[in-house]
């Protein structure tokens, strides 16, 4: 989706639930993927993802196209939720309260399959474990840059920081990661 | 992973870029969350409307408060001050005082009343007649000069009716020197005036009046000046100077004229 389309959809989403649904369909995978890469746990990722979209819905009326795109805004909410999770280390919302959808797939089988898939990425899990030991400010820039393949400008937009700050955070984060490798 | 040991930062970056990340989705969660959010949509939309109206109202109220504040504290007082000055200057009594060199010392406004303090022109010290002149005029003995009272005028202006309601004359009180000030004057005089000089008089200054707003009323309060006027005589010549107590020096020295030595009183 190009920027103009996104802009139009966001505008419509303020009055039309269908447009909001389209935005959700467009960004769910990206946001869930980012959260999963940050927490490396499916249950936690599900909860944080739910909280992220609920916050996005609650605050959609406030969103304006001023220096930040809608996708960056969603990433910013997700990032804040992950940081809150790490700080408080507790779950915010449980989907158990949400009524069961009409679905032909079996959720428990899905979870098991997803967990199996996650276990297949051993290299990712090992390095993610190392990254998760860094300070949050380094974790977020490293994951956005290397796992989400975001440009420095986009990371700056998501985190609300200057590009120079992002570069130096990346450099220092990589340095700390390298030190961690050396100590082992 | 073992190969990662002793890597440089760029090598760590390269390694991170090559890591295959999991692309996992949980369709049931996606669907459940979608339905939940769409179910919440109408309720949230009502909240949006409420908050956006509330935000607009808050913004409008803040703007009004700001406008009111600016008008009340900056525009209206300045306008009222100018208006009060204009009304006062139209009054013949005040006009005459200003023409004689009087100055508007203070101006304060309370509700629809303006209070204007007019200070008369500063007293000019005229040199005393010389001995020869005094003889020609038949003056044998020196008269003791009494300081003329120079009352300050307090005008009360009704801004609504655009007229001067009342003019009151107030004599500024003379605030006597404290012991400490007396000692200081003595010390400065000894340092600044010739040793053979005889101090004739040390005059405390007239206090300056100012207007103070207190509990919705105007009060006229005296403000003491940190100075003293000293008159001294060296031989027949009489001098007047101002002792600045703050800077501890003698200034504005003036020659008053020649007087007979027997007329001196000494310290």
Interface residues (C-beta under 8 A of the other chain):
Chain A: X14 X15 X17 X20 X21 X24 X25 X28 X29 X32 X33 X36 X37 X42 X46 X49 X50 X53 X54 X57 X58 X60 X61 X95 X98 X99 X100 X101 X103 X105 X106 X107 X110 X111 X114 X117 X118 X120 X121 X123 X124 X126 X127 X142 X146 X147 X171 X174 X175 X177 X178 X181 X182 X184
Chain B: X1 X4 X5 X6 X7 X8 X9 X12 X13 X15 X16 X17 X19 X20 X21 X22 X23 X24 X25 X26 X27 X28 X29 X30 X31 X32 X33 X34 X35 X36 X37 X38 X40 X41 X42 X44 X45 X47 X48 X51 X52
